[in-house]
Each structure stands twice: as structure tokens, then as C-alpha cells.
Amino acid sequence: MDGTSFTEIPLVDVGRWRGGTRPERQAFADEVRDICHRVGFFIAVNHGVDTELTESVFATLRRLFALPESTKRQIDKTDSRHFRGWEPVGTESTNNRTDHREQIDLWTDGKSHPPDAEPPYLRLMGPNQWLDDAVLPGHRDVIERWIEQVHRFGDRLLAILSLGLGLAEDHLAALFGPEPMSLTKLIHYPPTPPGEAGVNGHHDTGFVTILAAGDTPGLEVQNPDGEWIPVPIVPDSFVINLGEMLQAITGNYFVATPHRVISATERYAAGHFLGPSFTTALTPLPLAPPFAEAVAASPRHAGAGYM
């Protein structure tokens, strides 16, 4: 152990940032930076996202995933060349093991380009798939309003991380470019079969993940000693973790922490994965020497790889 292990997931009051003076915001950003360096996960409260709106999203998820399979197949992901839509349980695998969950993937809406567009990344841009409002009245409005609020919270997280890394508050936001592409994942986990996982151990690949974990336990984070640490249920909170893109541009000062879901009962979750424009270059951030020195002093960080 090199001093960067952990046995619990820290709780962070984001209200300290929103109402703080410049020195108070700097002190807060430094604390969040240290948590992200050591753990890579935290639970955010007083985040500014409307509580009733998040509750409406979970009510919508229960109604949505309870629909007949034939109805959900109206937005089947295989019908979208932009990789958006519904996937049934068992469709996705992580680390070559089947994940026991169904989900709907929604990306940032963009202009649709021809199937042979160049450069190839343009082919990923396009519209999301939605059920007809007559099937599930109001579901699109609720989910899109929630995504908008969570994304604004994500902008604050980017400012906090930027300041904590000794950069201007808008550094990471500017890096994201003019057309950020973020993923929202709506998830339903049936009870996990014995010896399996709702989603198997993995790293997130993007920059920052904002997860509404709901009121059912099941999310676990692996510490550097190999132990799986349960993430507690905290009302009206978001679970925040870092991805491999941020790991890459910070030279492993931040690392993507492994996590998984194993749930004894039915579970719902909604995650928003902040992503940059497709043209964003993942070049190293201009960090001061102490950050590289901290990486060199930590075998966990110096040796961290990618999934």
C-alpha cells in the first residue's frame, strides 16, 4: 500500500463551491482534487439538480422498463446507426463477461450525416430514439430536462477539477470544444444471478461520470488492495467518478477506479458521462511539476493502465 488506498467513499458538499469566496473555492477544489487522486470516487450532495426532477426520472424509468419487450423494441439500438436506443438484458458484455442489465443509451443530439461521411466520427452524430409520447406520456420531456440540469452540474465539476489542478476554471470546459458529446445511460438491473454481475468490473472511459444511483444498493468500488467497497445510499446525491480520458491527460495523477454492480434486488440508475467534442485532442494538461512527482511517488498511479 502506498497511502492511496481507501475503505469508504467520501461525501462532498458541493454547496461550498457555489457559495464560496475565491479562497474558499480554491480550498474546496484542492480537497476534491485530493479525493479524486486518492479514491477517484465521491458522493456529491447539495449539487443544485432539482430533487423532484430526479425523482420523476426514476418514476419514468420504472414505467419505461416495465413496458412489453415488443414496445421497447420500437427504439431498439440495432435500428440506430448512431448507437442510440434500447438494449435487452444480456446484450452487453464487460471484460468478456455478460452484464445482467437492460439500458437505453442517449447521446447529445447532433446533425445526422451520411453513412459514408468523412471523417468517420461524423457517422456517430445524429438523433436519439424516443418512444411515441402516447406510449409513455411526458417521458422525453422529463429525461431531457434532467439531462440539461445534470450537464450544468457537470460544468461545475469541470471548473472544480480545473482549479484543483492549478488551471483556470474554464480550462477543461474549453478543452471540450464546441460540440461536446456526452452519453446518458438509463439502466434497469434485474436481481443479479449468483456468481454474475449487473455490470462487471470496469473503468469508465470518458472524463467524468455523474450517476444517480437510486435507493437500491449494489454499486461497489475496488480499492488498490483489491477489496470491493460498497457505495452507500445517500438521499438526493450523485456518485461522481473519473474516466480514462481524464487519466490520460493528467498523466495518471487521476486514475479511473474499477467498479461494478451486484444487486440482490431490482435496481434502477441513470448515468451521465461527460464527453468532449470528437475533435478534442487528448494531449497532456499543462500541470505543475508536483503533480508528476506525486505520480512517480505512487506505484498505484505510476503503474495504472487502461481497460
C-alpha positions in Angstrom: 0.0 0.0 0.0 1.3 3.5 -0.9 -1.1 5.6 1.1 -3.6 5.9 -1.7 -5.9 3.1 -0.6 -9.3 3.7 0.9 -12.1 1.9 2.8 -15.0 4.3 2.2 -16.4 6.7 -0.4 -16.0 10.4 0.6 -19.0 12.7 0.9 -18.6 16.1 -0.8 -20.9 19.1 -0.2 -20.9 21.0 -3.5 -22.7 23.9 -1.9 -19.4 25.0 -0.5 -18.3 25.8 -4.1 -21.5 27.6 -5.2 -21.5 30.0 -2.2 -17.8 30.4 -1.6 -15.3 33.2 -1.9 -12.4 32.7 -4.3 -10.0 31.4 -1.5 -12.8 29.2 -0.2 -13.4 27.8 -3.7 -9.7 27.2 -4.1 -9.6 25.3 -0.8 -12.6 23.3 -1.8 -11.2 22.5 -5.2 -8.0 21.3 -3.6 -9.9 18.9 -1.3 -11.9 17.5 -4.3 -8.6 17.1 -6.3 -7.1 15.1 -3.4 -10.1 12.9 -3.2 -10.1 12.3 -6.9 -6.3 11.5 -6.8 -6.7 9.1 -3.8 -10.1 7.5 -4.4 -11.4 8.5 -7.9 -15.0 8.4 -6.5 -17.1 10.7 -4.3 -20.7 11.2 -3.3 -21.9 14.8 -4.1 -24.7 16.5 -2.1 -26.1 20.0 -2.5 -25.4 19.7 -6.2 -28.1 22.0 -7.5 -30.1 19.5 -9.6 -33.8 19.6 -8.8 -34.7 16.8 -6.4 -38.3 16.4 -7.7 -37.0 16.2 -11.3 -34.6 13.3 -10.4 -37.5 11.6 -8.6 -39.6 12.0 -11.8 -36.8 10.4 -13.8 -36.8 7.3 -11.6 -40.6 7.1 -11.8 -40.2 7.3 -15.5 -37.6 4.5 -15.6 -39.9 2.2 -13.7 -42.7 2.8 -16.2 -40.4 2.7 -19.2 -38.7 -0.6 -18.4 -42.0 -2.2 -17.3 -43.3 -1.9 -20.9 -43.6 -5.0 -23.0 -40.4 -6.0 -24.9 -42.3 -5.5 -28.2 -42.8 -1.9 -27.2 -39.2 -1.3 -26.2 -38.0 -2.8 -29.4 -39.6 0.2 -31.2 -36.4 2.0 -30.1 -34.0 -1.0 -30.5 -30.4 0.1 -30.6 -29.7 -2.1 -33.6 -32.0 0.1 -35.6 -29.8 3.2 -35.0 -26.6 3.6 -36.9 -25.7 6.2 -34.3 -25.7 3.6 -31.5 -28.6 5.0 -29.6 -31.6 3.2 -28.1 -32.7 0.2 -26.0 -30.7 -3.0 -25.4 -32.2 -6.0 -23.7 -30.7 -7.9 -20.7 -27.5 -9.8 -21.6 -26.8 -7.9 -24.8 -23.7 -6.1 -23.4 -20.5 -7.7 -22.0 -17.8 -6.1 -19.9 -14.4 -7.8 -19.6 -15.7 -10.6 -21.7 -18.5 -11.4 -19.2 -22.2 -10.9 -19.7 -23.8 -7.9 -18.0 -27.2 -8.6 -16.5 -29.0 -5.3 -17.2 -31.1 -3.6 -19.8 -30.5 0.0 -20.8 -31.2 2.9 -23.1 -28.4 5.0 -24.5 -28.9 8.7 -25.3 -26.1 10.8 -26.7 -26.0 14.5 -27.3 -28.3 15.2 -30.2 -26.5 16.3 -33.3 -26.9 16.7 -37.0 -27.2 13.4 -38.9 -24.5 12.8 -41.5 -24.5 10.3 -44.4 -23.4 6.8 -43.6 -20.2 7.2 -45.5 -19.3 10.7 -44.1 -15.7 11.6 -43.5 -14.1 11.8 -41.1 -15.8 8.6 -39.8 -16.7 10.1 -36.4 -19.3 12.2 -38.1 -21.3 9.0 -38.6 -21.9 8.7 -34.9 -23.7 12.1 -34.7 -27.4 12.1 -35.0 -30.8 11.9 -33.2 -31.8 9.8 -30.2 -34.6 7.3 -30.4 -37.7 8.0 -28.3 -40.9 6.1 -27.8 -44.0 7.9 -29.0 -45.4 10.2 -26.3 -48.7 8.4 -26.5 -47.0 5.2 -25.2 -45.3 6.9 -22.3 -46.7 10.4 -21.8 -44.1 13.1 -20.8 -41.1 10.7 -20.6 -39.0 12.6 -23.2 -39.6 16.0 -21.6 -38.7 14.7 -18.1 -35.5 13.0 -19.2 -34.3 15.8 -21.4 -34.8 18.4 -18.7 -32.9 16.2 -16.3 -30.0 15.8 -18.7 -29.8 19.5 -19.1 -29.6 20.1 -15.4 -27.1 17.3 -14.8 -24.9 18.6 -17.6 -24.9 22.1 -16.0 -23.8 20.4 -12.8 -21.1 18.7 -14.8 -19.8 22.0 -16.0 -19.3 23.0 -12.3 -17.4 19.8 -11.7 -15.1 20.6 -14.6 -14.5 24.0 -13.1 -13.7 22.5 -9.7 -11.3 20.0 -11.2 -9.6 22.6 -13.3 -9.0 24.9 -10.4 -7.8 21.9 -8.3 -5.3 21.1 -11.0 -3.9 24.6 -10.9 -5.6 25.7 -14.1 -8.1 28.4 -15.0 -11.6 27.4 -14.0 -12.7 27.2 -17.7 -9.7 25.1 -18.8 -11.5 21.8 -19.1 -14.7 23.3 -20.5 -12.7 25.0 -23.2 -10.9 21.7 -23.9 -14.3 20.1 -24.5 -14.7 22.2 -27.6 -17.7 23.5 -29.5 -19.7 20.2 -29.8 -19.3 18.1 -26.6 -20.7 14.6 -27.0 -22.0 13.2 -23.7 -23.7 9.9 -23.1 -26.8 9.4 -20.8 -27.4 5.8 -19.9 -30.8 4.8 -18.4 -30.4 1.4 -16.6 -32.6 -1.3 -15.2 -30.9 -4.1 -13.3 -32.9 -7.3 -12.5 -31.7 -9.2 -9.4 -28.1 -10.3 -10.2 -27.8 -14.1 -10.8 -25.4 -15.8 -8.3 -21.8 -15.5 -9.4 -22.6 -12.9 -12.0 -22.8 -9.1 -12.1 -25.3 -6.5 -13.3 -22.2 -4.8 -14.8 -18.9 -6.4 -14.4 -15.8 -4.7 -13.0 -14.6 -2.0 -15.3 -13.2 1.5 -15.7 -15.2 4.3 -17.3 -13.6 5.6 -20.5 -14.7 9.2 -20.6 -13.9 12.2 -18.5 -16.4 12.4 -15.6 -19.4 10.3 -14.7 -22.4 11.6 -12.8 -24.6 8.8 -11.5 -28.0 9.0 -9.9 -27.7 5.6 -8.1 -31.3 5.5 -6.8 -32.3 3.9 -3.5 -31.1 0.4 -4.0 -27.5 -0.7 -3.1 -25.3 -2.6 -5.5 -22.6 -0.3 -6.7 -19.1 -1.3 -5.5 -15.7 0.3 -5.9 -12.4 -1.6 -5.9 -9.7 -0.2 -3.8 -6.0 -0.6 -4.5 -5.8 -3.6 -2.1 -8.4 -5.5 -4.2 -11.3 -5.1 -1.8 -14.7 -4.2 -3.1 -16.2 -1.2 -1.1 -20.0 -0.7 -1.2 -21.1 2.8 -2.2 -23.7 3.8 0.5 -27.1 5.1 -0.5 -27.3 8.8 0.3 -30.6 10.5 -0.5 -30.6 13.2 -3.1 -27.0 12.7 -4.1 -24.9 11.8 -7.2 -22.0 9.4 -7.3 -19.1 11.0 -9.2 -16.2 9.1 -10.7 -13.4 9.7 -13.2 -12.7 8.0 -16.5 -9.7 7.1 -18.6 -9.7 10.2 -20.7 -9.0 12.3 -17.6 -6.4 9.7 -16.5 -4.6 10.1 -19.8 -4.4 13.9 -19.9 -3.4 14.2 -16.2 -0.5 11.8 -16.7 -2.1 9.3 -14.3 -2.5 11.9 -11.5 -6.2 11.0 -11.7 -6.8 7.3 -12.4 -10.0 5.5 -13.4 -11.1 3.4 -10.4 -12.6 -0.1 -11.1 -16.3 -0.6 -10.1 -19.1 -3.0 -10.6 -22.8 -3.6 -9.8 -24.1 -6.6 -8.0 -27.7 -6.2 -6.8 -29.8 -8.7 -4.7 -33.0 -6.9 -5.8 -34.3 -4.9 -8.8 -32.3 -1.7 -9.3 -32.6 1.4 -11.4 -29.9 4.0 -12.2 -29.3 6.9 -14.5 -25.8 8.0 -15.5 -24.5 11.0 -17.4 -21.0 10.6 -18.9 -19.4 13.9 -19.8 -17.6 13.8 -23.0 -15.7 16.3 -25.3 -16.1 17.1 -28.9 -14.9 14.4 -31.3 -12.1 16.7 -32.4 -10.7 17.2 -28.9 -7.1 16.1 -28.7 -6.2 14.1 -25.6 -2.9 15.9 -25.1 -1.4 16.3 -21.6 -2.6 19.2 -19.5 0.0 21.8 -18.5 0.3 20.7 -14.9 2.9 21.9 -12.4 5.8 19.6 -11.6 4.3 18.5 -8.2 1.6 16.5 -10.0 4.1 14.4 -11.9 6.1 14.0 -8.7 3.0 12.6 -6.9 2.5 10.1 -9.7 6.1 9.0 -9.6 5.9 8.5 -5.8 2.8 6.3 -6.0 3.2 2.8 -7.5 -0.6 2.7 -7.9 -0.6 5.8 -10.1 2.7 5.3 -11.9 1.6 1.8 -13.0 -2.0 2.5 -13.8 -3.1 1.3 -17.2 -6.2 1.2 -19.3 -9.0 -1.3 -19.7 
